Amino acid sequence: MERIYIGMGSNLADPAEQLRSAVEALGHLPQTTLAGVSAFYQSDSLLPGQPRYTNAVAALDSLLAPLELLDALQAIENDQGRERLERWGPRTLDLDILLFGDRLIDEPRLKVPHYQIQERAFVLYPLAELAPQDLRLADGRSLPDLLAACPFVGLERLPHA
């Protein structure tokens, strides 16, 4: 079993409900246990003119291989109406593998640790709710250092969802 952290985001079609449905689907993945879910947060879109995002992080313990898990996550996205029309466009659901145990993964379809994790307060702060305080990413960076370099700006922690 490996501990895997999944970033979740939505800004269409009742985003909080999209995340709740995603959490339920993650709990039904084969050879996988849902170990925890952070609070939900709202954040501005990275691109102007889009609705605000609702974000969270889920922790999984899984025996699935990285690309098997990626395929399963994309199936969940598709089941929830995800359309890939434009990069960073609005979406019903986005599920990203942030960390996969202590693995460094550099595949054409998958980069882990997630390649922009250090820039994403909407990922780092929910991740910090679930991960050990002294977590080190597989590339050697520490979560406390990443948090210190990425202020809690533009985020709103939502009441219990």
CORDA-V435213 format. One record per helix or strand. SS is the DSSP state (H for helix, E for strand). FROM is the first residue (numbers start at 1). TO is the last residue. Records with the same first field share a line. If there is no record, write none. Layout:
BEGIN
SS: FROM-TO ; FROM-TO
END
This chain:
BEGIN
E: 2-10 ; 32-37 ; 41-43 ; 53-62 ; 94-100 ; 105-107 ; 110-112 ; 136-136 ; 142-142 ; 155-157
H: 15-26 ; 66-79 ; 117-119 ; 121-130 ; 143-148
END
